[in-house]
Amino acid sequence: MSFLNKLFGLTYKESLVLIDITAGSVAGGYVHYSEGQPPKLLFSRRVPIETRAGEPHDRALARSLEILG
């Protein structure tokens, strides 16, 4: 932390969206980080990739990502 940040009490904050794609599912998470504190997981969800008859895998993956939000 720089001198000015300490002087004015400024801290680094960041929010991130995490996506994990595996062969059978898609997971997403929303994380908030504030300097000097552990990250907080605010939301997480895993959705299976369900392929319909005759559907390409990439289309099933895209549908799962839409469901995830």
ChimeraX attribute file (.defattr): number of C-alpha atoms within 10 A of each C-alpha:
attribute: neighborCount
match mode: 1-to-1
recipient: residues
	/A:1	10
	/A:2	8
	/A:3	8
	/A:4	9
	/A:5	11
	/A:6	10
	/A:7	8
	/A:8	8
	/A:9	8
	/A:10	12
	/A:11	12
	/A:12	10
	/A:13	10
	/A:14	10
	/A:15	14
	/A:16	11
	/A:17	11
	/A:18	11
	/A:19	16
	/A:20	10
	/A:21	15
	/A:22	11
	/A:23	9
	/A:24	11
	/A:25	15
	/A:26	20
	/A:27	17
	/A:28	17
	/A:29	16
	/A:30	15
	/A:31	15
	/A:32	15
	/A:33	15
	/A:34	13
	/A:35	12
	/A:36	10
	/A:37	7
	/A:38	9
	/A:39	13
	/A:40	12
	/A:41	13
	/A:42	10
	/A:43	11
	/A:44	14
	/A:45	12
	/A:46	17
	/A:47	16
	/A:48	18
	/A:49	21
	/A:50	15
	/A:51	16
	/A:52	10
	/A:53	6
	/A:54	6
	/A:55	10
	/A:56	10
	/A:57	14
	/A:58	11
	/A:59	14
	/A:60	16
	/A:61	22
	/A:62	13
	/A:63	14
	/A:64	20
	/A:65	20
	/A:66	9
	/A:67	12
	/A:68	17
	/A:69	7
